Structure formats: C-alpha cells, structure tokens
Amino acid sequence: MDVQREIDTRGLNCPLPILKAKKALAEMQSGELLRVVATDPSSTRDFQAFARQTGNELVEQNSSGDEFMHVLRRR
C-alpha cells in the first residue's frame, strides 16, 4: 500500500489521535492515504465513526500487540 503520510499518535488518548488525523488529512490531496499508528484501544471504534462522519474512506485497520494501525483515504 502506497501511503503518502504517516502520523504517530502512540501514547495519546481520544480525541487527540482523531484531531491529529483530521489536521493531517486537511493538508493532503484527495485520494492520498494517511496511516495513523495509535495505542488507544478505543481508536478502532473512533476511526470508524470518524470515517462515516467525514466521508473519508477507512481503507484498513489492524492491530499488533498494543498498537493499532488505521489507514484513511482522503475524500
């Protein structure tokens, strides 16, 4: 997957990962991919709701240990 930008939100709790993702997406072009790495377990649910509310596509979500990875496509 060709991700154009990645942000590290490890150690941050809701709503900070969403706010940082929103800011990053605002600086990106339509169709570009953003990867967000988080440690907040609720980030999975939060990013699903964020994608529905903003129209950005949630391309992928997965976890490894205590880290959660979310990939969003800019609308």
N, C-alpha and C positions, 0 to 999 in steps of 0.2 A: 504494500500500500504506500503510495507516494504522498506522505504527509508534508504539508508546507510549513507548519508551525507546531511547536510543542511547548506546553507550559507545565511547570512542576508546581502542584499545589499540595505536596506532601506536608502533613502536619497542620493543615488548615481545615477548619470545620465550616459547615454550612453557615452562611451563604457565600463565604469567600471563594470557593472553587468556581461557583456559578458566576459570580461577579467578575472574576479574572477571565473566565472563558468569554463572557459577554463583551468585555473590553477588547480581548484579542480578536474575536470574530468581527468586531466593528472595524478593525484595521485591515481585514483581509478582503480579497476579491471573491465574488460569487463563484461557488463551485470548489473553492480551496478547502483543504482538510486541516483540521486542528485536532491534535492529540492532547488530552488532559490526563495527567497522572495524579491520582489522589490517594489519600489514606483514610478518608472519612467513609465508613461503610454506607452511610445514607446517600452518598454521592450517586450511586447507581440509580436509585429512585429519583433523586433530584435532577439528574441529567435527562432522564426520560421525560419528566414533566417540563423541563426547560425546552427540550426539542419540540414537544407538542405546542407549547405556548408561543414559541418564536418562529416556527416554520423552518428552522434549521434541521437538517436530517441527522439523526443519530445512526451513524454507519456501523459502529461496532462498540461493544462493551465486553470487557473480560477482567478477570482478577487473577492475581498471582500472590499467594501469601496474604499480606495485609495491604497490598497495593491494588488499586482499581484503575483501569485504563478506559477512557472514553474517547471515541473519535467522532467528531462532528463535521458535517459538510455545510459550509456557509451557503445560505439561501441566496 
